[in-house]
């Protein structure tokens, strides 16, 4: 069997017996142990698996480097290639400038996505050592981050561009240097930047690892190769003759196999025969001739675009480059081929291909190898019409380079960038006859009538275009024809992302450690690939789980037949509900749970949602386990289902009792009778996926005597411990749960993580082998819960000024198929629904609704974002009624320091009023609003809007979950070991605790370490969440330090502060050098009732947004966020939390949709590509954050700090939504539509287009 030769990070590798289905990601992670290459989606969407491939260009006599998705690249494709992973870029001992600037520049939080960003930037610098801002933006446009909000990543990478020169561009008045603007009273006493990159070591490209000489001197064989895998035989011909001789009888003919790897291969496919054109010389040729450009079919999409853009006339070439840049990710464009793109689209009746329409409009001629072995040249249109893709093979495409016309291309998807195409349009004009095509699915349609019209007429009216094109009237066609008309009239629209301008203001501290913007101690580990997440932990003789999921929304399970799966070599067994030795619903038994959870580990005789886990297959590797799981046959008896939220509401399908808070109906109705006006309205809010980059992951290792060690990506180690113990029918002391770090959590890794751990524990005990449970992104989306969607009604009584005198809310929350956190989220939404307002007599009725869909759970904000959006709707409705600005109505109704909330609690330590006033002035809100009004008066299509929002978030939370636990021990060498009950998931908790400990002990941070969160060190700790963990765990750390110091201080004083000597003397004197303490807020000590929060984190923000009413796309122009977080424990971490929360809130109300097929019950956003989270291109063009530090004199606060994680999200979603509605309302008013629009979220592009319809 032939082998392949390549180099990884400077080491030559020879591999025989390469399975054609083996991916590069699997190989480098599992064979080479290079775990820095992460698996976040396995679809080529998130960028976490990005590596760099280097190849030698003989024509240019230099190495060329490409960023690719290792999860989609078959290993055999890296023959004679230089593979560079994040470990090869740099290490903690010799860190690369990219890694250094990202680590010290606070450009990572959970760190899971960070190696992917490093590799995308690394590929750019290897090819362009002095990149432009546009090149940097393009390089990382397909890398996703859920934590940071992207700003610090962009800032770190912009520092490599000579266009920056160390400047942040933070002068708010038109950009430029922030130091060139005159300082204001508001900014006095604040630091304006977290750090400057001017003092960082300069990037020196000569210090990079060289291209391996062995790859250049490797003797290339001209012989055809054949690879035999477990179920695939792959032929690799080297020339056209060999290809002709070998292609007969092949199931798959492919150039890149991207499509094959993207789609789920049929598990029943055995003995497949594939052939690849990847190494066929003729298929890889590029020829630039006098009158044409010929591009081989195995050429990548990126090289295809580069070739055309540099060899066709400028006005054509530039448009091609721009169009293809938005085709897909750079990683895919760098590996997938243009021919694969058009063949995949041609085979689909619904796919809309950007490459296919481009070849049509450019009148490309295809050279096709027919079934009989002859070469024939056909027009692009004929290739699809005659279905030559079914029997023929494309050899090359030929393009005329004599066309001096102008090219227009338009792509429309759900979002403006890196999205699948719903509709596209392309036209080549200037040289008659013009060519115009529209993409509607499958083969693009030629608009000959429109071609004739534009060649003979000078009128570019929309009605004329519709008549000539005969297109169906809809948002897509209207947008395309309007944009095309603007193009013909030489009108341009600025679509460039450009540079992000950023400023972060904070007050410097006098403390030595606490309060300083110190880079996270663990950043270098993550940025170099050293940091291990659960799926990175090695385990000998382990099995992996494949999940058998329900395909019906409600059905009885009559039979499960797993016999076919067990026939596969390497499958260890099938496991389901009958294998659970203890309780299959452990959530009903857990102590200290406010609300019991009836979720089952495995379905028991019945399924109630598509995606519910019926059982698992255990196998020797994860690919085999997943394939075997698809072979399991489940026999169902379908039952009536309630997938649709409205139908479930109408059926009064509830998960628990209806919850009532506030006044009785009589009192509220009396308020209405006294009010000047009574208004009614409704609000619809969609759900939201957590989209943590690390999917749910557990590794359970069985020990002796029923002991289990559980490595779990969980936010609650003690909770998971109790769940596993209950499921396994063993005492909790036999279960140790360990968590080093999470690759993001956001509330989604409490209950959800524990179910996966329980499944792994069941199998581990049965097989007595370690068990990995690592969800694919599609399985994670299908199985786990999301944010609760809400439908709410309100009835509000106001006086003549718009002040609220009484309000009645009714809210229905979509809970999904089991209870999970639904009763808790309903409660929080209800008891905190007044938010920042005084509302007179208030009543809230909450209904947790049961539907046959994912069981929804905790997500950042836990009911507060929903109440925020409901109140935004109320305020907008009042403002319309009393003819005032929304901000004026909000301010009129604010509850402030000393007021009481509707549930009776007093507002303590609160700076809401100060934040609002400060943000109003700092953002120049009124001035900008006037400028926006002037802009909108003259702009018919593009509208701008501005809005302010605020937040109040009481902390720490009352009740048993409002405490922390810490353990501190001092080693004989004086080093300190700290353990806490909270888990690190990107929020910087561990770093903050290090700084607290360092400040309390007056020891350098380097002398202290914080170990894994583990139940054998800290037990009975509450789940990490709710923004309070720096408070609760910080108080526990302080208590430990105080107790230790009380023992040590006499000895330290005696030794004149010499720490190491004092520790040795203390040990010799039998002084205990370890302790464990609780962190509990003594509320009565500070005059606070036990049911109240001792302080409030407050803030205000102003958001300016631009909306294109044709496409529905929006762009955030400017954001000013002001927050009182007391005296921040670490301003860099807190500002990072604010920026990340802003982008997550932005996604909630714009691009992130959760919908279910009402018939099948399937989640429609069931892949990484279908669910859209914000990208780096969505970052506000001007992004300013200021930490005020107003209220900090409260002993309940750790070094006068306040919690931060969730509050900014509420400000974000409120302000963004209202700013977009400002744009929509202005457009509607300008077009004579005065009807009030009730609040609906998300405001996706199609929803905005619908609202801006003139109908």
Secondary structure, DSSP 8 states (H G I E B T S, - for coil): ---EEEEETTEEEEE-S--TT-BHHHIIIIIS--TTS--S-SSSSS-TTEEEEEEEETTTTEEEEEEEETTTSBGGGGTT-EEE-HHHH--SSS--HHHHHHHHTT--SS-TTHHHHHHHHHHHHHH-TT--HHHHHHHTTT---SSS-SHHHHHHHHTT-TTTTT-----TTTSS-GGGS---GGGTT-B--S--STTS----GGGS----HHHHH-----S-EEEE-SSEEEEE-SSHHHHHHH-TT-SEEESS-HHHHHS---TT--SEEEEE-TT-GGGG-EEE-SSEEEEETTSBHHHHHHHHHHHS-HHHHHHHHHHHHTTS-HHHHTTSBHHHHHHHHHH-SS---HHHHHHHHTT-EEEEE-TTS-EEEEEHHHHHHTTGGGT-EEEEEEEES----EEEEEEE-SSSSS---SEEEEEEESSSS-EEEEESSSS-EE-HHHHHHHHH-----HHHHHHHHT---SHHHHHHHHHHHHHHTT----------EEEEEB---SSSSTTS----TTHHHHHTT----GGGS--TT-EEEEEEE-SSSSEEEEEEE-HHHHTSTTEEEEE-GGG-SS-TTGGGT-TT-SS-----SS--SEE-STT-EEEEEEESSHHHHHHHHTT-EEEEEE-----SHHHHHHTT-BSS--EEEES-HHHHHHHHHHSSEEEEEEEEE-------SS--EEEEEE-STT-EEEEE--S-HHHHHHHHHHHHTS-GGGEEEEES--S--TTTTSHHHHHHHHHHHHHHHHHTS-EEEE--HHHHHHHS-----EEEEEEEEE-TTS-EEEEEEEEEEEEESS-TTHHHHHHHHHHTTTTTB--SEEEEEEEEEE-SS------TTTTHHHHHHHHHHHHHHHHHHHT--HHHHHHHTB--TT-B-TTS-B--S--HHHHHHHHHHHTTHHHHHHHHHHHHHH-SSEEEEEEEEEEEEEES-SSTTSEEEEEEEE-TTS-EEEEESS--SSS-HHHHHHHHHHHHHT--GGGEEE--EETTTS-S---S-TT-HHHHHHHHHHHHHHHHHHHHHHHHHHTTT-HHHHHHHHHHTT---EEEEEEE--GGGGT--TTS-SEEEEEEEEEEEEEETTT--EEEEEEEEEEE-BS-S-HHHHHHHHHHHHHHHHHHHTT----B-TTT--BSS-STTTS----GGGS-SEEEEEE-------TTSGGGB---TTHHHHHHHHHHHHHHHHHHHHHHHHTT------EEE---HHHHHHHT---
